[in-house]
Amino acid sequence: MIKTVRSLLCPNLRDRKCKVMTDGEKIARAREAKGLSLRDAAKRLGISRQCWHQWESGYRTPTLKTAHRIADALDTSLSEMLR
């Protein structure tokens, strides 16, 4: 049986109280903590609002280089943003 991070953190996956935050949710949380709209955050990075939304929704995953750029745009460190 292959163990995933989620299965290790949440042995009972049917337990609705046990939720692991995705990287997209963490990016959204960091953006909201700065009081920025999707449009404002995307403008800081020089990308479209749709592209930023795709990262937050989990439809696309930013590269490590882009994740660093996102953290810089949000005036935070990558480790703080993904904590």
C-alpha angles and dihedrals in degrees: 000000000000114000119216126198089251093052091050092050094039110031090176102054090182089065103103091198091064108081130160113208114235123227089251091055089049091052090050091048091051091048093049091047088059090050093241128147120224088256094051093047092048091048090054089055095040096240136113123277088238092058092052090047091053090057093048093046092049094241089121132019120220119233118247090258091051092046088057089050090050091052090049091050089053093046093241139103122263092241092050092048094050096042 
